[in-house]
Amino acid sequence: MKYEAAVKRIRRHTEGTLSEEAALLKEIVRYATLAPSGHNTQCWRFRIENRAIAILPDLSRRTPVVDPDDHHLHVSLGCATENLAQAARAFGFMGNGVFSAASDGAITVPLERSRAQESPLFKAIPHRQCTRSDFDGKPLSLEELHRLEAAGTGHGVALLMLTEREAMEKVLEYVVQGNRMQVDNPNFVRELERWIRFSDGEAIRTGDGLPARVTGSPPAPRWLGRLLFRAFFRAKPENDKYARHIRSSAGIAVFVSNRDDKAHWIEAGRCYQRFALQATALGIRNAFINQPVEEAGLRPEFAKALGLGDGRPDLVVRFGRGREMPKSLRRPVEAVLL
């Protein structure tokens, strides 16, 4: 099928040996673009410099309703930064992102030649996905939980792992509240609809957004998909789905920053990406359930219920084992290079 061929073409490991440094750096950028972003907006641009790669926010791809303070946008930049660092190491460079508070908001990743090393996290990059489906409900081993926690902890970012059913039900209460608030908001629904790619052709043409098949819906022409979406996107069935998803999960991870600023949002993205890549390497799925942190009026209450003190809950992620879902697409490297 054309969609599956497009996924295979985009989500692949490099074949053969690249000898020219310019080609190597473009390939590192390609791996960076395989990071997640809200609604798969791919809200980033890249600038290849002299032995460095800069990652910049693409504000034309903001989602101002669900992400009015650009928190998720900067988390996405952090995810791309982590992918870039993992790929750079695999291609023989050592790099670590440095956030600049300058007007362009760039994250600059200086690159120094080093011994090439392909980590399990690098190998997982093309296979990582946000899996929007039921999991098998089975618990993970203590070793697996420890490895996920270690991967997801960073500088000024802690990871709260919830595996007890009572705690997971408490999170579900806030997911349901937040989801109802969002679904009942016409502006949220319009913004979400804008990024849904109802047909395979539309998804392949744009290379971004949320393909219908990623969420388990059959592809349809846009005119029909919009009609069905507007007719059936309601709070109760969505909440029933989230209840099923959370109750089938092995646990919930909450990423918490000790400061509420862009540098920490970016670090939270890096932490989540390491968590997601480590999970993928272990055969564990994950998916965002971010409603409690996306609704500003609900977030302080959610933080208090979890005993987070002054920390900002950045991301809420369920995890467990389950079947693979169709993967989302990405725009070509040329479309994101400055």
Steps between C-alpha positions, in 0.01 A plus 500: 500500500615856429467608865703209632764560233521867604545399865773252408679761292496759779544282808813308411857466608772634273611254237862489390783733603489877468845649448421869450442700819217704344309180425566371851360815660186489285449139602535595866228763444277233342524294819418810704178549301378156611433649845139551616317833502152607602252400225815406304537865400879462471548846648874525432755629253867401476806698405825321420793712612875452524526178702165564666128459439250753631137405572256791487128530575270530199232729640289464185421150631381604844183356650386802704181344637641181651845653559457874562835549677695290245592251772438194282679669209818528708456146633494389134823690435651311792388168352664592169817604684526162669452315171765723344749427781439125475539503120810720514672248727413218262660693211819580688422836660459602862234764551281641775242773457539843658185714518537868421263763633578713192222632281497198269474254794752263342635181653855470371664158494879530454651191337843357563644194327499188717478123469175391337274316742148372426309484826178300548321836525631604159392170348149557639451843336320387180279259695383733781137606483220632718276193505135603526349161582427261785799337670501149650457606864799296623749655743860569407793354690682709762806497274299644211347767723843598633642529149210720388535721806875539448452591133227752577673696776710807416638832617220663696245247373370214715291204397209378711413138418147393597419129484246460782144483370369755750755758385426427133126543562574840655685603183208368293263734687705799388539369145121472477451852639757649264369310201146619562622859520685463170230319306243756615724783372415574132838668447683188619293280270565726200873504571512121534300451179746721314780252574311177430592340166186307419628332182827324423553731204471809716738354759760412236467838328546708817735264686368632833193495723306207642414238237165337571651153502739599784198541729339177382250664264465394137631747239231704326476796260536825691140609441371171644754483780407850615130412505563186704739679736253781566218251552674256733776691684330526839620506860340175621635260236840669522500468878392136477794440266746668737366299793554180305847608391616598849356192668677278248836668569778373723554845644508877455809721487477867599792724401546788745726806463626679809481833312236621257708644214597416142834345589327252730223430247770410247671279758166331571474422129847345502409293805176381343677409177760289683215336692311427177808367320591280797143372510512425128829311543329287767191433288284731715243740349408845626252778425429851631200573723584867545156651563569572872809708414358665187206659679658784698210518747530130579879469517554643855232271643654203319845589637359528853322164472832337409691681776735676257550813711632787288594275208331539164352179357619511138380174346278208593572173322346155530711196422472125460526226243267487202476465127671738262283761330555669161768768527477869412693664218757780486584778256824462299819645646507770230171638634641567846850624415573872504 
